[in-house]
Amino acid sequence: MSADRARRLLNRYTRILDGESIASFQIVKSIEVEEIPNSLGEMLELHDKLMEEFRERKSKELKFSEIEFKDISLLDLKLRIVEEYFKRCNFCERRCGVDRSKGELGFCRVKETRIASEFLHFGEEPELVPSHTIFFSGCNFNCVYCQNWDISQYPESGVVISPKELARVIERRFSQGSKNLNLVGGEPTPNLLYILKLLKELRVNIPVVWNSNMYMTKEVMEILEGLVDIYLTDFKYGNDECALRLSNVRNYFEVVSRNHLLAKQQAELLIRHLILPNHLECCTKVVIDWISENLGTNVYLNLMDQYRPEYKAMEYEEIRRFITEAEFREALQYAISKGFEEEMLL
């Protein structure tokens, strides 16, 4: 993708990299909260009000050196709200409702945030590299072909590190040339509370990439506004049947399509779709149709051809093999026929 097109599709992100804009979470830290209310209802009401101020400040494109951080900020308010959500977990649409503050386990089984690995990643999309990827252990999906199954399906793996310690690591990677903070896994969603504490400690103007399966609740999407600069999304399936069979997740398409619409309103989008063998008609073409009709064709869509049968994939006849060149070309040509430009799809 050309630099001109990158600036058009990921304009605010490139402006942050160029020092012309401020990462959203740092703007949030500049918005003062005089006093955080006690009740969740009052907190949410105040949050809605202060988010209007955030949107106004974001539109002004201030320089990082021009902002003043507050002792108690909108980020602290978001943190308090998420602490309440944590007591009856509603982070994803499984809505387990368990009290994770007392160590109760929901579907994801994430008891405490563990970091499986962190490094400068050079294998992401060109506009993102080098990307400082933080791989969280655990996930709210059970994808039978997961290529990171040793991380996603074992939330007890990895190491425990305090948000303050990890913030210093991120700052060091930033000084080494990282372009962004890429929160991935597994899945970042079960680790939302930890991530808020991490952002509170961060002192550099680095864009935040939320690398996710996009199965968050609407409540969490409202919290993520003001924290995320790029939603790096994984739009897997075109129907609920495939999602249930291959990822053990219900009501997939309604939730993920809703969250893509919300993400488009909040930040910039980079959508990934992993092409599965024998799933062109039921998934790939349906996803392409939905994106073109609801988000438009002027969006960064990465049609990914690197599927390989991992984890339990050999137990499922239709996904036991790699995709063929013919399947990939058909997917590519279909997207082009819908109005996408070829250089936006690779």
N, C-alpha and C positions, 0 to 999 in steps of 0.2 A: 504494500500500500504506500502511495506517495505521501510525502510530508504534508502536502496541501490537503490531501483527503483526510489524513489523520487529524489535522487541525479542524477540518469541517465536521467530522464525526465525533471527535473527542476534544472539542475546542477548549472547554474549561480545564480539562486535565492537562492539556499541553500548556495552557496559560499558567497553571500552578508550577509546572516544571520550569517554565521560563521566568518564574518569579513575578508574574504579572497578576496572579490571583492567590487566594488563601485557601488551603485545604478546609473543607467544610467543618470538621470537628474543632479546628482552631477558632473559627468564627463563633461557634457555639460556646466556646470557653470565654469569649469576650462579652457575652450577654449576661448581665448581672441579675441575680435572683436575691431579693432582699431577705426573704424568709421562705423556706420550703414548708408548705402546709403539712398537716398530719394525716389527713384522709387521702386515699387514692383518688377519689373523685375530684377533690380540690386540686390535687397535683396535676391531674390530667387537664383540668380547666386552665390552670396557669400555663401548662405546657403548650396548649393550643394557642394561647395569647402570645407567648414568647416566640413561638415558631414563626409568627407573622413578622416579628422583628428580625429573626434570622433570615428570612427570605429577602427582606428589604436590604439588609447588610450584604448578603451574598450578591445581590444585583449591582451593588456599588463597586465591586471589584477593587477593594482596598488592598494595599500592600501589607505583607506580613509584619513589617517593621512599624506599621501605623496602628496596630491593634493593641489594646490593653486587656490583659487577662484579669478576671475578677476572682475574688476569694471564694465566692459562692456563685456558680454560674448555671446556665441552662444545662450544661453537661452534668452537673451535680444533681439537678432535678431529674434528668433522664435516668441517672444512676439510681436514685431513690425509687422511681417508678418501677424500674426493672427489678430492684430488690423485692418489691411487693409482688411482682409477677413470679419471681423465683419461688415464693412461698406456696404458690399454686400454679405450677409451671404451665404457661401458655405460649412458650416460645415458638413452637411449630404447631401445625394444624392437627397433630395428634392430640393436643390438649390433654395431656396426661393428668394434670391437676395435682401432681404430687408436691410435697413440701421439700424442695431440694435444699433449702437452708438447713434442714435437719438430716440431710443425707439420704432422703428417700429417692429411689431410682425410678425414672420413667422409662419409656421405650428405648431411648438412646443409651441408657445406662451410664451416662456421664455423671459421675459423683463429684469429681473435682477436675478442673481443667488441667489437661496434660498436653505438653508439646511433644509431638512425635519427631519433628525436625524443623530447622530453620536454615535457610541458605539463600544466596543470590541465584535466582532461577533464570537461565538463559533459554529455556524451552517454551516460554509462553509466546503470545502474539508479539510481533516485532515492536509495537508501540509500548509494550509493557516492560521489555527487558532492558537492563537487568532488574528483575522483580524480586523484592525481598519476601519470600513466601514463608508463612508461618503455618505449618501443618498441625492442626488440632486432632487429637485422637477422638474417635467416636463419631457416630452419625445417626440421623433419624430415619435413614433408608437402609434397606437390606438388599442392595442390588446384587443379583446373582453373578454378574460379570464384572464386579468392581475391580478396577486395576490397583486400587489402594486398599484392598480388603484387610491387609495386615494392620492398617491404621484405623480404618473406618469401623471394623467389626470388633475391635479390641480396645475399648475406651480406657482400659487399665494400662495400656502401653504408654510409652513416652515418659517424660519427666515433668515434675512439678517445679515451676519457676514463678516467682512473684511477678505481678504486673510491673513493679518498679524495676526489677532486674531485667525483664524482657524489654522494657522501654529503652534502657541503656544499650542493649544489643541492637535494637532497631536504629537508634541514633548512630551507632558505630557503622552499621551497614549503610546508612544514609551518607555518611562521610566517605564511604568506599564506592559510592556511585549508584546506590539503589534508586530507582525512579518512583517506587510506590511501596506501600505496605499491603501485601496480598494475603488476605485472611482466608484460609482454605482448610482442607481436612482430607478425610472425614468431612465434616461440615462445621462451619463457624457458629451456626444458630444456637446449638445447645450451650455455647460458651459466651453468650451475649453479655452476661454480667461481668465476667472477667475482661472482656474486650473493652467495655466502658471504663473499667478501672485502668486498663492499659492506656487508653487514649487520654485519660486524665493526667497520666504521668509523662506523656510524650511532649517534647519541647521543640520539635522540628516541623517545618512546613512540608509534610509529605502527603501525597494523595492516598486515600484509603480505597482499596479494591475489595469488594465483598464477593468472594468466589463461592457460589452457593447453588444448591439445588432448588432454591426459591420456594420452599414449602413453609415459609414463615407465616405467622398469623398477621392479620391486619394491624393488630395492636403493636406488634414488633416492627412492622413496616413503618409505622408512625414514629417509633423511636429511632429507627435507622435514618430517617430523613435528618440531615444535618451532621451525619457521621460518615456517610459513604459518598465518594466522588465518582466511582465507577462500579456499577453492578456487572460483575462478570458471571453471567448466568448459564446454567446448564438446563436447557429446554429439551428434556429427554424424549417424551412420548406425545403422541397425538390423540390418545384415548386413555380411559381409566382402566380398561381391561389389561393392556400391556403393562401399565404401571403397577397394577396389583400383582400380576403374575411374576414380573421380573424385578420389582423393587419393593414389594410388600407395602404399598402405600395406596390409600383410598382417596377418592375425590381429587385425583391428581390434576386433571386438566383445568378444572374450575379454579383451584387454588393458584396454580402456577401462572395461568394466563392473567388472573386478577393481579398478581404481584408484579408481573411484567408491566402492566399498565401503570401501577403505582410507581414502580422503579423509574419508568420513563418520565414521570412528572418530577421526580426528586433529583435525579442525577443523570449521568451518561451511561449508556448501555453498550455492552459487548456480549453478544449472545453466542453461545456455543451449542451446537447440536451434533452429538456423536451418532453417525450413521450406523445402524445395526443391520446385520445381514438379514434379509427377508422381511425387513420392516419399512420399506420405502413407501408403500401405499398407506399403511395404517398409522405410521408415525412421521417419517421425514416429510412427506408431501403435505400432510395435515399441519405440521408445525410451520412449514414455509408459508402455506396459505394463511394461517392465522397471523403470523408476523406481518406479512405484506398487507393484509386487510386492516390490521389494528394498530400497528406501529409504523407502517410504511416501509418502503424499500430503501430509504436513506438511513439505514441502520447497519451497524457493524455486525454481520452474521458470519460466524466461522463454521462452515460445514466440515466436520472432522472425519477423516478417513482412517484413523489409527486404531480402530477397534481390534482387539485381540481377545480370544476366549480365555478369560482368567477366572479364578475362584471356582464357582460352581457352574460355569457356563456350559461345560460339556454334558451336563445333565439335561440341557434344553436343546432339543434337536435343531431348531431353526437358527440358533446363535452359536453353534459349535465351530464355526469356521470364521476366517477373516472375510471382510467384504471384498467383492470383486471390483476390478477397474470399471467394469460396465455399470455396476451399481452406483459407484461414485460419480461417474460421468452423467448417469441419468439424473441423480440428485442435483448435480451442478447445473445441468441444462434446464431442469425444471425450475430451479430458483431464478435462472436468467430469464426464462419465459414469463416469470411473474414480475419482472422489472428490476431484479437485483443486478448490479454490475459485477462481473466476474472477479475483479480484483478485490471486492468486498467479501468474497466468500472463501478465500484461501488463507 
